[in-house]
């Protein structure tokens, strides 16, 4: 798995959702179009596992969370950035999503849930705030952020 191959996998998703509102309807659409058991989702999940093992994804660690920005916002991804975290039964730092956040939840061990949601897609709309939490196991979570916007809060 190379960064270029990973970029192409994500570009397929962002091209499909380009221009759509970042809301609950988008989560439903993504779960239908790219279901957790489907080939595209599974290819991205496998790519994340391989890239973490290779050391170029989730290369930083703090507070029991491995993380990293994999791709900065760019035209090829329709203005989205890509971050990936690896979390296991931990609560992360509170942050806000000025433009929303699209989460791809990929359980690795146990019945891992991200903010109470299992394998699949979940969307936080613009202006939302949360403390990302993985419970019941270990998971990778991929974040698509419009224009890469995220604000860490207290």
C-alpha positions, -999 to +999 in steps of 0.1 A: +000+000+000+014+034-011+002+069-003-007+073-039-028+041-040-046+052-008-052+086-023-069+070-053-092+049-030-103+080-011-108+100-043-134+075-054-154+083-023-150+121-024-159+122-061-191+105-052-201+129-024-188+161-039-213+189-033-236+169-010-246+185+023-227+172+053-256+158+073-275+127+084-287+120+048-251+118+037-244+092+063-273+071+050-261+076+015-226+065+023-238+034+043-258+024+012-233+033-015-202+021+004-215-004+030-191-018+056-192-053+041-188-039+005-156-041-016-148-003-015-151-001+023-131-032+028-104-020+004-100+012+023-100-006+057-073-030+044-053-001+031-054+016+065-043-016+083-014-020+058-004+017+060-003+017+098+018-015+098+041+001+072+045+032+095+033+060+073-002+062+087-010+070+124+026+078+128+021+100+159+008+090+193-006+109+223-028+098+252-031+062+238-043+075+204-023+069+173-031+096+147-020+116+117-032+137+088-027+114+058-038+139+030-041+176+032-072+192+016-067+192-022-086+195-054-082+158-063-102+150-031-127+178-037-113+199-008-114+172+018-085+163+041-080+128+054-070+119+090-068+084+104-067+075+141-063+042+159-081+041+192-089+014+218-114+020+246-104+057+250-119+092+249-101+117+227-097+154+228-128+176+224-130+193+190-154+212+168-162+207+131-167+241+115-176+224+082-187+190+095-169+157+097-174+124+078-163+093+098-155+059+084-155+035+113-134+003+109-134-020+140-102-040+145-109-059+177-140-067+197-173-050+189-156-016+186-178+014+183-170+050+176-193+074+195-217+046+198-216+036+161-203+003+147-187-004+114-198+020+087-202+057+082-213+085+106-215+122+099-213+152+122-228+183+106-212+218+105-207+234+139-209+202+159-186+194+189-176+161+204-150+141+223-143+111+200-147+079+219-140+043+209-156+017+232-158-021+233-126-027+214-101-011+190-108+007+157-094+027+129-115+058+122-110+078+090-121+114+091-129+134+060-129+171+069-141+197+044-112+221+038-094+202+066-112+224+092-110+212+128-108+233+160-097+217+192-117+231+222-118+228+259 
